[in-house]
């Protein structure tokens, strides 16, 4: 059954050629045939620079080929994207997407469990709502996957985050229990008694208890007054201390980053991910030597707290230059709503490369921070985040350079399935763009 062709979020319709080709591609079952997107400025997403006159071929929901000089398979539906840009779907490296419809309305907010008896064992996956308005809005902006983290409430451990897709369906989970999330630094010290010394001691002792549980589950007494973890939370931390589950640590200052890296002396199996790391540039060589990926905000350039006194927009560029794998995500507020800022974050990194005294990124490096890098940080680099063969068919056609704020998606695929580009905001825009006379509201009836 044919679907209505999507419009750009800014209201401009697709070119006639592209519209006709998309209509043909959408008129048959999504995974029944190959789709070839040709003639585009093509970005693979792996850090390489864009390719002119590139082609992407999607078959059975996966990328089978991408590059210049790619032959179009016989029988494939061809979409002429001349004058357009094609990239992998954008991956938000940090968010709380689907956990809050309206963050200020508690009935819609599942980001934190302030009165729960559990912490590390909390799994956000069942709470993620794929019908929340921010999901469709983010998809319209070219976001196809997102890392979703819980927020800490009653202790330093917040629980287990997930990686999700933004497809228009009710099965959003790409990987549940993808990582454990812990708060350190200023917020962590408040959650652990009021000082950094207390938060680090609490952290270490909780990991020790998880090791004890792993050695002798039957004898672990999580109900003792001396126990920091109940049995359920201790069991949830076993994959962390054994290295089976990544540990994402929210930490901002340089001194706190070094403290977290030093934990490997006692817990060598820890698979660390640093979230935030505003002052990461100050200890970039140590982070690179430890081979720990960083997920940061990208647009932080003001000392908004005492743990961010050395904030600079050159943070990302300096980290990458030192050899750190850097992703960008929403770590500065609006983490449930404004994932569409990802391309602005990356675009700013490109602009910084032209500012005297600043350190930015090349275009390909910048795109990587919102595509392949976050996928790799989650251990999913072989599945999503780039247009390499075998990866998921997450593809976006843009009407211009995607790292420019005036550009927008004109078509989006997730797992090879063409997605609608309509959301509540576009419907409101269309409703009120050309208002006409109609019946008065009930309040005006006598």
C-alpha positions as a Markdown table, in Angstrom:
| # | Residue | x | y | z |
|---|---|---|---|---|
| 1 | Unk | 0.0 | 0.0 | 0.0 |
| 2 | Unk | 1.5 | 3.3 | -1.0 |
| 3 | Unk | 2.4 | 5.8 | 1.8 |
| 4 | Unk | 2.2 | 9.6 | 1.7 |
| 5 | Unk | 5.7 | 11.0 | 1.0 |
| 6 | Unk | 7.3 | 12.8 | 3.9 |
| 7 | Unk | 8.1 | 16.4 | 4.0 |
| 8 | Unk | 11.1 | 18.2 | 5.3 |
| 9 | Unk | 10.6 | 19.6 | 8.9 |
| 10 | Unk | 10.9 | 23.0 | 7.3 |
| 11 | Unk | 8.0 | 22.4 | 4.9 |
| 12 | Unk | 9.9 | 22.1 | 1.6 |
| 13 | Unk | 8.6 | 19.1 | -0.5 |
| 14 | Unk | 10.9 | 16.5 | -2.0 |
| 15 | Unk | 12.2 | 17.0 | -5.6 |
| 16 | Unk | 9.9 | 15.5 | -8.2 |
| 17 | Unk | 12.4 | 12.8 | -9.1 |
| 18 | Unk | 13.2 | 11.8 | -5.6 |
| 19 | Unk | 9.5 | 11.8 | -4.7 |
| 20 | Unk | 8.6 | 9.5 | -7.5 |
| 21 | Unk | 11.5 | 7.1 | -6.7 |
| 22 | Unk | 10.5 | 7.1 | -3.0 |
| 23 | Unk | 6.9 | 6.4 | -3.8 |
| 24 | Unk | 8.0 | 3.3 | -5.8 |
| 25 | Unk | 10.3 | 2.2 | -2.9 |
| 26 | Unk | 7.5 | 2.6 | -0.3 |
| 27 | Unk | 4.8 | 0.9 | -2.3 |
| 28 | Unk | 6.2 | -2.6 | -1.8 |
| 29 | Unk | 7.0 | -4.4 | 1.5 |
| 30 | Unk | 10.0 | -2.8 | 3.2 |
| 31 | Unk | 12.3 | -5.8 | 3.2 |
| 32 | Unk | 11.1 | -7.5 | 0.0 |
| 33 | Unk | 13.6 | -5.9 | -2.3 |
| 34 | Unk | 16.8 | -3.9 | -2.5 |
| 35 | Unk | 16.8 | -0.2 | -2.5 |
| 36 | Unk | 19.7 | 1.7 | -4.1 |
| 37 | Unk | 20.2 | 5.4 | -3.3 |
| 38 | Unk | 22.4 | 6.9 | -6.0 |
| 39 | Unk | 24.1 | 10.2 | -7.0 |
| 40 | Unk | 24.5 | 11.6 | -3.5 |
| 41 | Unk | 27.3 | 13.2 | -1.5 |
| 42 | Unk | 27.8 | 10.1 | 0.7 |
| 43 | Unk | 29.3 | 9.9 | 4.2 |
| 44 | Unk | 30.1 | 6.5 | 5.6 |
| 45 | Unk | 30.2 | 7.7 | 9.2 |
| 46 | Unk | 33.5 | 6.0 | 10.1 |
| 47 | Unk | 35.5 | 9.1 | 10.2 |
| 48 | Unk | 36.3 | 9.2 | 6.5 |
| 49 | Unk | 35.4 | 12.3 | 4.4 |
| 50 | Unk | 32.3 | 12.5 | 2.1 |
| 51 | Unk | 32.3 | 10.8 | -1.2 |
| 52 | Unk | 30.9 | 12.5 | -4.3 |
| 53 | Unk | 28.4 | 10.7 | -6.5 |
| 54 | Unk | 28.1 | 7.9 | -4.0 |
| 55 | Unk | 25.6 | 4.9 | -3.8 |
| 56 | Unk | 24.2 | 3.0 | -0.9 |
| 57 | Unk | 22.4 | -0.4 | -1.4 |
| 58 | Unk | 20.1 | -1.7 | 1.3 |
| 59 | Unk | 18.9 | -5.4 | 1.1 |
| 60 | Unk | 16.9 | -7.2 | 3.7 |
| 61 | Unk | 17.3 | -4.4 | 6.2 |
| 62 | Unk | 21.1 | -4.2 | 6.0 |
| 63 | Unk | 23.6 | -2.2 | 4.1 |
| 64 | Unk | 25.3 | -4.4 | 1.5 |
| 65 | Unk | 27.4 | -1.8 | -0.3 |
| 66 | Unk | 28.2 | 1.9 | 0.0 |
| 67 | Unk | 30.7 | 4.1 | -1.9 |
| 68 | Unk | 31.6 | 5.4 | -5.3 |
| 69 | Unk | 31.2 | 3.2 | -8.4 |
| 70 | Unk | 28.8 | 0.8 | -6.7 |
| 71 | Unk | 26.7 | -1.2 | -9.1 |
| 72 | Unk | 23.0 | -1.1 | -8.6 |
| 73 | Unk | 21.6 | -4.7 | -8.2 |
| 74 | Unk | 19.2 | -6.0 | -10.8 |
| 75 | Unk | 15.6 | -5.4 | -9.6 |
| 76 | Unk | 16.5 | -2.8 | -7.0 |
| 77 | Unk | 14.4 | 0.2 | -6.6 |
| 78 | Unk | 16.6 | 3.2 | -7.4 |
| 79 | Unk | 16.3 | 6.6 | -5.7 |
| 80 | Unk | 18.1 | 9.4 | -7.4 |
| 81 | Unk | 19.6 | 11.5 | -4.6 |
| 82 | Unk | 21.6 | 13.9 | -6.9 |
| 83 | Unk | 22.1 | 17.2 | -5.0 |
| 84 | Unk | 21.4 | 15.5 | -1.7 |
| 85 | Unk | 23.6 | 14.1 | 1.1 |
| 86 | Unk | 23.3 | 10.6 | 2.5 |
| 87 | Unk | 24.6 | 9.5 | 5.9 |
| 88 | Unk | 24.1 | 6.7 | 8.4 |
| 89 | Unk | 21.3 | 7.4 | 10.9 |
| 90 | Unk | 22.5 | 9.7 | 13.7 |
| 91 | Unk | 23.2 | 7.9 | 17.0 |
| 92 | Unk | 22.7 | 10.0 | 20.2 |
| 93 | Unk | 25.5 | 9.0 | 22.6 |
| 94 | Unk | 23.6 | 10.0 | 25.7 |
| 95 | Unk | 19.9 | 10.7 | 26.3 |
| 96 | Unk | 16.8 | 9.9 | 28.3 |
| 97 | Unk | 14.6 | 9.5 | 25.3 |
| 98 | Unk | 11.4 | 7.7 | 25.9 |
| 99 | Unk | 11.7 | 8.0 | 29.6 |
| 100 | Unk | 10.0 | 11.4 | 29.9 |
| 101 | Unk | 7.2 | 12.8 | 27.8 |
| 102 | Unk | 7.1 | 16.1 | 29.7 |
| 103 | Unk | 10.0 | 16.1 | 32.2 |
| 104 | Unk | 8.2 | 18.5 | 34.6 |
| 105 | Unk | 5.1 | 16.3 | 34.8 |
| 106 | Unk | 5.9 | 13.5 | 37.2 |
| 107 | Unk | 3.3 | 11.2 | 35.8 |
| 108 | Unk | 5.2 | 11.1 | 32.5 |
| 109 | Unk | 8.7 | 11.1 | 33.9 |
| 110 | Unk | 10.4 | 7.7 | 34.5 |
| 111 | Unk | 14.0 | 8.9 | 34.4 |
| 112 | Unk | 14.7 | 8.3 | 38.1 |
| 113 | Unk | 13.2 | 6.2 | 41.0 |
| 114 | Unk | 13.6 | 8.4 | 44.0 |
| 115 | Unk | 11.7 | 6.1 | 46.4 |
| 116 | Unk | 12.7 | 2.7 | 45.1 |
| 117 | Unk | 14.5 | 0.1 | 47.2 |
| 118 | Unk | 16.6 | -0.8 | 44.2 |
| 119 | Unk | 19.4 | 0.9 | 42.3 |
| 120 | Unk | 21.8 | -1.0 | 40.1 |
| 121 | Unk | 19.2 | -3.6 | 39.3 |
| 122 | Unk | 16.8 | -1.1 | 37.7 |
| 123 | Unk | 16.4 | -1.8 | 34.0 |
| 124 | Unk | 15.1 | 1.2 | 31.9 |
| 125 | Unk | 14.1 | -0.9 | 28.9 |
| 126 | Unk | 10.5 | -1.7 | 30.0 |
| 127 | Unk | 9.9 | 1.9 | 30.7 |
| 128 | Unk | 10.9 | 3.4 | 27.4 |
| 129 | Unk | 7.8 | 4.6 | 25.5 |
| 130 | Unk | 8.3 | 4.6 | 21.7 |
| 131 | Unk | 5.1 | 6.6 | 21.3 |
| 132 | Unk | 6.4 | 9.6 | 23.3 |
| 133 | Unk | 6.4 | 12.7 | 21.2 |
| 134 | Unk | 10.1 | 13.3 | 21.5 |
| 135 | Unk | 10.8 | 10.0 | 19.7 |
| 136 | Unk | 9.0 | 11.1 | 16.5 |
| 137 | Unk | 10.5 | 14.6 | 16.7 |
| 138 | Unk | 14.0 | 13.2 | 17.0 |
| 139 | Unk | 13.4 | 10.8 | 14.1 |
| 140 | Unk | 12.3 | 13.7 | 12.0 |
| 141 | Unk | 15.7 | 15.2 | 12.7 |
| 142 | Unk | 17.6 | 12.1 | 11.4 |
| 143 | Unk | 18.2 | 10.4 | 14.8 |
| 144 | Unk | 17.7 | 6.7 | 14.3 |
| 145 | Unk | 19.4 | 5.2 | 17.5 |
| 146 | Unk | 19.9 | 6.5 | 21.0 |
| 147 | Unk | 21.8 | 5.6 | 24.2 |
| 148 | Unk | 19.2 | 5.9 | 27.0 |
| 149 | Unk | 20.6 | 6.2 | 30.6 |
| 150 | Unk | 18.6 | 6.3 | 33.9 |
| 151 | Unk | 19.2 | 9.1 | 36.4 |
| 152 | Unk | 20.5 | 8.4 | 39.9 |
| 153 | Unk | 18.2 | 9.2 | 42.7 |
| 154 | Unk | 18.6 | 7.3 | 46.0 |
| 155 | Unk | 22.3 | 6.4 | 45.5 |
| 156 | Unk | 25.2 | 6.6 | 43.2 |
| 157 | Unk | 24.1 | 3.7 | 41.0 |
| 158 | Unk | 21.1 | 4.6 | 38.7 |
| 159 | Unk | 20.6 | 1.3 | 37.0 |
| 160 | Unk | 21.0 | -0.4 | 33.6 |
| 161 | Unk | 20.7 | 1.7 | 30.4 |
| 162 | Unk | 19.6 | 0.6 | 26.9 |
| 163 | Unk | 20.3 | 1.3 | 23.3 |
| 164 | Unk | 17.1 | 2.0 | 21.3 |
| 165 | Unk | 16.0 | 2.6 | 17.8 |
| 166 | Unk | 13.5 | 5.3 | 16.9 |
| 167 | Unk | 11.4 | 3.3 | 14.4 |
| 168 | Unk | 7.7 | 4.0 | 14.2 |
| 169 | Unk | 6.7 | 0.7 | 15.9 |
| 170 | Unk | 6.4 | -0.7 | 19.4 |
| 171 | Unk | 9.6 | -2.6 | 19.6 |
| 172 | Unk | 12.3 | 0.1 | 20.3 |
| 173 | Unk | 15.0 | -1.9 | 22.1 |
| 174 | Unk | 18.2 | -2.6 | 20.2 |
| 175 | Unk | 20.1 | -3.8 | 23.3 |
| 176 | Unk | 18.6 | -3.9 | 26.8 |
| 177 | Unk | 21.0 | -3.8 | 29.8 |
| 178 | Unk | 23.6 | -2.3 | 27.6 |
| 179 | Unk | 25.6 | -0.6 | 30.5 |
| 180 | Unk | 25.4 | 0.2 | 34.2 |
| 181 | Unk | 25.2 | 4.0 | 35.0 |
| 182 | Unk | 26.9 | 5.5 | 38.1 |
| 183 | Unk | 27.0 | 9.2 | 39.3 |
| 184 | Unk | 30.3 | 10.5 | 40.6 |
| 185 | Unk | 31.8 | 14.0 | 41.0 |
| 186 | Unk | 29.6 | 16.7 | 42.5 |
| 187 | Unk | 26.3 | 14.9 | 42.1 |
| 188 | Unk | 27.8 | 11.6 | 43.2 |
| 189 | Unk | 29.2 | 13.0 | 46.4 |
| 190 | Unk | 25.7 | 14.3 | 47.4 |
| 191 | Unk | 24.2 | 10.8 | 46.7 |
| 192 | Unk | 26.9 | 9.1 | 48.9 |
| 193 | Unk | 26.9 | 11.2 | 52.0 |
| 194 | Unk | 28.3 | 14.6 | 51.1 |
| 195 | Unk | 31.9 | 14.2 | 50.0 |
| 196 | Unk | 34.0 | 12.8 | 47.1 |
| 197 | Unk | 35.9 | 10.7 | 49.6 |
| 198 | Unk | 32.6 | 9.1 | 50.7 |
| 199 | Unk | 31.4 | 8.5 | 47.2 |
| 200 | Unk | 34.7 | 6.8 | 46.1 |
| 201 | Unk | 34.7 | 4.6 | 49.2 |
| 202 | Unk | 31.0 | 3.7 | 48.7 |
| 203 | Unk | 31.7 | 2.9 | 45.0 |
| 204 | Unk | 34.7 | 0.6 | 45.9 |
| 205 | Unk | 32.8 | -1.2 | 48.7 |
| 206 | Unk | 29.8 | -1.7 | 46.4 |
| 207 | Unk | 32.0 | -3.3 | 43.8 |
| 208 | Unk | 33.6 | -5.4 | 46.5 |
| 209 | Unk | 30.2 | -6.6 | 47.6 |
| 210 | Unk | 29.4 | -7.5 | 44.0 |
| 211 | Unk | 32.6 | -9.6 | 43.8 |
| 212 | Unk | 31.6 | -11.4 | 47.0 |
| 213 | Unk | 28.2 | -12.1 | 45.6 |
| 214 | Unk | 29.7 | -13.5 | 42.4 |
| 215 | Unk | 31.9 | -15.9 | 44.5 |
| 216 | Unk | 29.2 | -17.2 | 46.8 |
| 217 | Unk | 25.7 | -16.1 | 45.8 |
| 218 | Unk | 24.0 | -18.4 | 48.3 |
| 219 | Unk | 25.9 | -17.0 | 51.3 |
| 220 | Unk | 25.5 | -13.3 | 50.4 |
| 221 | Unk | 23.3 | -11.5 | 53.0 |
| 222 | Unk | 22.0 | -8.3 | 51.4 |
| 223 | Unk | 19.8 | -7.7 | 54.4 |
| 224 | Unk | 22.5 | -7.1 | 56.9 |
| 225 | Unk | 22.8 | -3.6 | 58.4 |
| 226 | Unk | 26.4 | -3.6 | 57.1 |
| 227 | Unk | 25.4 | -4.4 | 53.5 |
| 228 | Unk | 25.4 | -1.6 | 51.0 |
| 229 | Unk | 23.6 | -3.6 | 48.3 |
| 230 | Unk | 20.6 | -5.8 | 48.5 |
| 231 | Unk | 20.8 | -9.2 | 46.8 |
| 232 | Unk | 19.1 | -7.9 | 43.6 |
| 233 | Unk | 21.5 | -5.0 | 43.2 |
| 234 | Unk | 24.5 | -7.0 | 44.1 |
| 235 | Unk | 23.6 | -9.5 | 41.4 |
| 236 | Unk | 23.1 | -6.7 | 38.9 |
| 237 | Unk | 26.7 | -5.5 | 39.4 |
| 238 | Unk | 28.3 | -8.9 | 38.8 |
| 239 | Unk | 28.5 | -8.3 | 35.0 |
| 240 | Unk | 30.2 | -5.0 | 35.8 |
| 241 | Unk | 33.0 | -6.4 | 38.0 |
| 242 | Unk | 33.6 | -9.2 | 35.6 |
| 243 | Unk | 33.8 | -7.0 | 32.6 |
| 244 | Unk | 30.7 | -8.4 | 30.9 |
| 245 | Unk | 28.8 | -5.1 | 31.1 |
| 246 | Unk | 30.3 | -1.6 | 30.5 |
| 247 | Unk | 30.2 | 0.8 | 33.4 |
| 248 | Unk | 29.3 | 4.4 | 32.3 |
| 249 | Unk | 30.6 | 6.8 | 34.9 |
| 250 | Unk | 29.3 | 10.4 | 34.9 |
| 251 | Unk | 32.3 | 12.5 | 35.9 |
| 252 | Unk | 33.4 | 16.0 | 34.8 |
| 253 | Unk | 36.6 | 17.3 | 36.4 |
| 254 | Unk | 40.1 | 16.2 | 35.5 |
| 255 | Unk | 40.9 | 15.0 | 39.0 |
| 256 | Unk | 37.8 | 12.9 | 39.2 |
| 257 | Unk | 38.5 | 11.4 | 35.9 |
| 258 | Unk | 42.0 | 10.3 | 37.1 |
| 259 | Unk | 40.4 | 8.8 | 40.2 |
| 260 | Unk | 38.0 | 6.8 | 38.2 |
| 261 | Unk | 40.7 | 5.5 | 35.8 |
| 262 | Unk | 42.7 | 4.4 | 38.9 |
| 263 | Unk | 39.9 | 2.1 | 39.9 |
| 264 | Unk | 41.2 | -0.4 | 37.4 |
| 265 | Unk | 44.2 | -1.1 | 39.7 |
| 266 | Unk | 41.8 | -2.9 | 42.1 |
| 267 | Unk | 39.1 | -3.8 | 39.5 |
| 268 | Unk | 41.1 | -4.6 | 36.3 |
| 269 | Unk | 38.1 | -6.1 | 34.5 |
| 270 | Unk | 36.1 | -2.8 | 34.5 |
| 271 | Unk | 35.0 | -1.8 | 31.1 |
| 272 | Unk | 34.8 | 1.9 | 31.6 |
| 273 | Unk | 33.0 | 4.6 | 29.6 |
| 274 | Unk | 33.3 | 8.3 | 30.8 |
| 275 | Unk | 30.2 | 10.4 | 30.4 |
| 276 | Unk | 30.6 | 14.2 | 30.7 |
| 277 | Unk | 34.4 | 14.6 | 31.0 |
| 278 | Unk | 34.2 | 18.4 | 30.5 |
| 279 | Unk | 37.8 | 18.7 | 31.7 |
| 280 | Unk | 38.8 | 15.6 | 29.8 |
| 281 | Unk | 41.2 | 17.5 | 27.6 |
| 282 | Unk | 43.4 | 18.2 | 30.6 |
| 283 | Unk | 44.1 | 14.4 | 31.1 |
| 284 | Unk | 43.5 | 13.3 | 27.5 |
| 285 | Unk | 46.8 | 11.3 | 27.3 |
| 286 | Unk | 45.8 | 9.2 | 30.4 |
| 287 | Unk | 42.3 | 8.6 | 29.0 |
| 288 | Unk | 43.8 | 7.5 | 25.6 |
| 289 | Unk | 46.4 | 5.2 | 27.3 |
| 290 | Unk | 43.5 | 3.6 | 29.3 |
| 291 | Unk | 41.6 | 3.1 | 26.0 |
| 292 | Unk | 38.4 | 4.4 | 27.6 |
| 293 | Unk | 35.8 | 6.0 | 25.3 |
| 294 | Unk | 34.3 | 9.4 | 26.2 |
| 295 | Unk | 30.7 | 10.6 | 25.7 |
| 296 | Unk | 30.5 | 14.3 | 26.1 |
| 297 | Unk | 28.3 | 17.3 | 25.4 |
| 298 | Unk | 30.3 | 19.1 | 22.8 |
| 299 | Unk | 28.8 | 22.5 | 23.3 |
| 300 | Unk | 30.1 | 23.0 | 26.9 |
| 301 | Unk | 32.3 | 26.2 | 27.0 |
| 302 | Unk | 31.3 | 27.9 | 30.2 |
| 303 | Unk | 32.4 | 27.1 | 33.8 |
| 304 | Unk | 28.8 | 26.3 | 34.9 |
| 305 | Unk | 30.0 | 24.5 | 38.1 |
| 306 | Unk | 33.2 | 24.0 | 40.1 |
| 307 | Unk | 33.9 | 20.7 | 38.4 |
| 308 | Unk | 33.7 | 22.4 | 35.0 |
| 309 | Unk | 36.0 | 25.4 | 35.6 |
| 310 | Unk | 38.2 | 24.4 | 32.6 |
| 311 | Unk | 35.3 | 24.0 | 30.2 |
| 312 | Unk | 36.2 | 24.7 | 26.5 |
| 313 | Unk | 34.6 | 23.8 | 23.2 |
| 314 | Unk | 38.0 | 22.5 | 22.2 |
| 315 | Unk | 37.6 | 19.6 | 24.6 |
| 316 | Unk | 36.3 | 17.2 | 21.9 |
| 317 | Unk | 39.0 | 18.2 | 19.4 |
| 318 | Unk | 41.8 | 17.9 | 21.9 |
| 319 | Unk | 40.5 | 14.5 | 23.1 |
| 320 | Unk | 40.3 | 13.2 | 19.5 |
| 321 | Unk | 43.8 | 14.6 | 18.7 |
| 322 | Unk | 45.1 | 12.6 | 21.7 |
| 323 | Unk | 43.6 | 9.4 | 20.4 |
| 324 | Unk | 40.5 | 9.1 | 22.5 |
| 325 | Unk | 37.3 | 7.8 | 20.9 |
| 326 | Unk | 34.7 | 10.6 | 21.5 |
| 327 | Unk | 31.0 | 10.5 | 21.1 |
| 328 | Unk | 28.6 | 13.4 | 21.7 |
| 329 | Unk | 25.2 | 13.3 | 23.4 |
| 330 | Unk | 22.7 | 15.4 | 25.5 |
| 331 | Unk | 24.5 | 15.9 | 28.8 |
| 332 | Unk | 23.6 | 19.5 | 29.4 |
| 333 | Unk | 19.8 | 19.3 | 29.9 |
| 334 | Unk | 16.9 | 18.5 | 27.6 |
| 335 | Unk | 18.3 | 15.0 | 27.5 |
| 336 | Unk | 14.8 | 13.5 | 26.9 |
| 337 | Unk | 13.7 | 16.1 | 24.3 |
| 338 | Unk | 16.4 | 17.8 | 22.2 |
| 339 | Unk | 18.4 | 14.9 | 20.6 |
| 340 | Unk | 18.1 | 16.9 | 17.3 |
| 341 | Unk | 20.9 | 19.1 | 18.6 |
| 342 | Unk | 23.4 | 16.3 | 17.7 |
| 343 | Unk | 24.1 | 17.7 | 14.2 |
| 344 | Unk | 24.6 | 21.2 | 15.7 |
| 345 | Unk | 27.1 | 19.7 | 18.2 |
| 346 | Unk | 29.0 | 18.1 | 15.4 |
| 347 | Unk | 28.8 | 21.1 | 13.1 |
| 348 | Unk | 30.3 | 23.3 | 15.8 |
| 349 | Unk | 33.3 | 21.0 | 15.9 |
| 350 | Unk | 33.9 | 21.6 | 12.2 |
| 351 | Unk | 33.6 | 25.3 | 12.7 |
| 352 | Unk | 36.1 | 25.3 | 15.5 |
| 353 | Unk | 38.7 | 23.9 | 13.2 |
| 354 | Unk | 38.6 | 27.3 | 11.5 |
| 355 | Unk | 38.9 | 29.4 | 14.6 |
| 356 | Unk | 42.5 | 30.5 | 15.5 |
| 357 | Unk | 43.7 | 29.0 | 18.7 |
| 358 | Unk | 40.8 | 26.5 | 18.9 |
| 359 | Unk | 40.9 | 22.7 | 18.2 |
| 360 | Unk | 38.1 | 21.3 | 16.2 |
| 361 | Unk | 37.5 | 18.3 | 13.9 |
| 362 | Unk | 37.4 | 17.5 | 10.2 |
| 363 | Unk | 33.9 | 17.0 | 8.8 |
| 364 | Unk | 34.3 | 13.2 | 8.7 |
| 365 | Unk | 35.7 | 13.2 | 12.3 |
| 366 | Unk | 32.8 | 15.3 | 13.5 |
| 367 | Unk | 30.2 | 13.0 | 11.9 |
| 368 | Unk | 31.8 | 10.0 | 13.5 |
| 369 | Unk | 31.2 | 11.5 | 17.0 |
| 370 | Unk | 27.4 | 11.1 | 16.3 |
| 371 | Unk | 27.4 | 7.9 | 14.3 |
| 372 | Unk | 30.1 | 5.2 | 14.6 |
| 373 | Unk | 31.8 | 6.4 | 17.8 |
| 374 | Unk | 28.7 | 6.0 | 20.1 |
| 375 | Unk | 27.9 | 2.7 | 18.4 |
| 376 | Unk | 31.4 | 1.4 | 19.2 |
| 377 | Unk | 31.3 | 2.7 | 22.8 |
| 378 | Unk | 28.2 | 0.5 | 23.3 |
| 379 | Unk | 29.9 | -2.5 | 21.7 |
| 380 | Unk | 27.6 | -2.2 | 18.7 |
| 381 | Unk | 30.0 | -0.9 | 16.1 |
| 382 | Unk | 29.6 | -4.1 | 14.0 |
| 383 | Unk | 25.8 | -3.6 | 13.9 |
| 384 | Unk | 25.0 | 0.2 | 13.7 |
| 385 | Unk | 26.5 | 3.6 | 13.3 |
| 386 | Unk | 28.0 | 3.4 | 9.8 |
| 387 | Unk | 27.2 | 2.5 | 6.2 |
| 388 | Unk | 29.8 | -0.3 | 6.1 |
| 389 | Unk | 28.5 | -3.6 | 4.7 |
| 390 | Unk | 26.5 | -5.7 | 7.2 |
| 391 | Unk | 25.4 | -2.8 | 9.3 |
| 392 | Unk | 21.8 | -2.0 | 9.9 |
| 393 | Unk | 20.0 | -0.2 | 7.1 |
| 394 | Unk | 19.8 | 3.1 | 9.1 |
| 395 | Unk | 20.1 | 5.7 | 6.3 |
| 396 | Unk | 19.2 | 9.3 | 6.1 |
| 397 | Unk | 18.8 | 11.5 | 2.9 |
| 398 | Unk | 19.4 | 15.2 | 3.7 |
| 399 | Unk | 18.5 | 18.2 | 1.6 |
| 400 | Unk | 22.0 | 19.7 | 2.3 |
| 401 | Unk | 25.1 | 19.3 | 4.4 |
| 402 | Unk | 23.7 | 17.5 | 7.6 |
| 403 | Unk | 26.1 | 19.4 | 9.9 |
| 404 | Unk | 24.6 | 22.8 | 8.7 |
| 405 | Unk | 21.6 | 24.0 | 10.8 |
| 406 | Unk | 19.6 | 24.9 | 7.6 |
| 407 | Unk | 19.6 | 21.3 | 6.4 |
| 408 | Unk | 17.0 | 18.6 | 7.2 |
| 409 | Unk | 16.2 | 15.0 | 6.4 |
| 410 | Unk | 13.9 | 14.3 | 3.5 |
| 411 | Unk | 13.9 | 10.5 | 4.0 |
| 412 | Unk | 14.8 | 8.2 | 6.8 |
| 413 | Unk | 15.2 | 4.4 | 7.0 |
| 414 | Unk | 15.7 | 2.3 | 10.1 |
| 415 | Unk | 16.6 | -1.3 | 9.7 |
| 416 | Unk | 15.8 | -0.8 | 6.0 |
| 417 | Unk | 12.2 | 0.3 | 6.8 |
| 418 | Unk | 11.2 | 3.7 | 5.4 |
| 419 | Unk | 10.0 | 5.9 | 8.3 |
| 420 | Unk | 7.4 | 8.6 | 8.5 |
| 421 | Unk | 8.7 | 12.2 | 9.0 |
| 422 | Unk | 5.5 | 13.5 | 10.6 |
| 423 | Unk | 5.2 | 14.4 | 14.2 |
| 424 | Unk | 3.1 | 16.5 | 16.5 |
| 425 | Unk | 5.0 | 19.7 | 15.7 |
| 426 | Unk | 4.8 | 19.2 | 11.9 |
| 427 | Unk | 1.1 | 18.6 | 12.2 |
| 428 | Unk | 0.6 | 21.8 | 14.3 |
| 429 | Unk | 2.7 | 23.7 | 11.8 |
| 430 | Unk | 0.6 | 22.5 | 8.9 |
| 431 | Unk | -2.6 | 23.1 | 10.9 |
| 432 | Unk | -1.8 | 26.7 | 11.6 |
| 433 | Unk | 0.3 | 27.7 | 8.6 |
| 434 | Unk | -2.8 | 28.7 | 6.7 |
| 435 | Unk | -5.6 | 29.1 | 9.2 |
| 436 | Unk | -9.1 | 29.6 | 8.0 |
| 437 | Unk | -12.4 | 30.5 | 9.4 |
| 438 | Unk | -14.3 | 27.7 | 11.3 |
| 439 | Unk | -16.7 | 27.1 | 14.0 |
| 440 | Unk | -16.1 | 29.0 | 17.2 |
| 441 | Unk | -15.0 | 27.1 | 20.3 |
| 442 | Unk | -17.7 | 25.9 | 22.8 |
| 443 | Unk | -16.9 | 28.8 | 25.1 |
| 444 | Unk | -18.4 | 31.2 | 22.6 |
| 445 | Unk | -21.7 | 29.4 | 22.4 |
| 446 | Unk | -24.6 | 30.9 | 24.4 |
